[in-house]
Amino acid sequence: MRAIVWGAVGLVVGYALGGLLAYTLVHLLSRNVHDKDLEALSTAFFFAGPLLGLLGGVAGLLLGLRKPG
């Protein structure tokens, strides 16, 4: 049960951090002027958020599987 909770926390935190990081980086680095907001949102929502969410979920699952103490 502990591993499932840590995995879920890792998913949520990883998705949020990935989305925020991607949104910020696209705004800082993209030369697109026509639809930069849409580009940043799409990259954050469909690419970086899910990718870091999965990584965070795996990390949380591994953290939850550790022996306490």
N, C-alpha and C positions, 0 to 999 in steps of 0.2 A: 504494500500500500504506500509505503514511504517513497519508493522509486517512482510510482505513478504520479504522486503529487509533485515531486521534484521535477519530473519530466514535463508535466503540464506547466509548471512555473517557468521552466527553461524555454518552452515553446512561446509563451506569451511575452516574456522579457526579450528573448531573441528576436521575435517578430517586430516588437516595438523599437528596439534599438537598431535593427537592420533598416526598418522603414525610415526612421529619423536620420540615420547616417546617410542613406542613399538620397533622400530628399535634399539634405543639406549639400552633399557633394555635387549633385546635378545642378543645383542652383549656383554653386560656386564655380564649377568647371565647364559647364555647357555653354557653347557659343550660340545656341539656338535662341532667337529672339521672338519668334512667332508664337510658339506654344510651349515655352519653357516650363510653366506650371504643370501642364498636362504630362509632359515628358518626365518631370520629377515625380509626380504622383504615380504614374504608371510604373516607373522603375522601382519605386519604393514598395508599391502594393503587390506587383506581380513578380518581381525578381528578387530584390535584396531582402525584403521582409520574410517571404517564405524560406529563402535559403538560410538566412541566419536563424529563423525560427526552428528549422530542422536541426541545425547545429546546436542550438541552445537546448532543444529537447533531448538530443542524444547526450549532451553534457550533463543536463539535469538528471537523466535516467542513470547515467554512470555515477553521478554524485549520490543519488538515492540508494544505489546498490552497495555502496561502501558499508562496511561494518561500523556501527556506532561505538564510540568509546576509544 
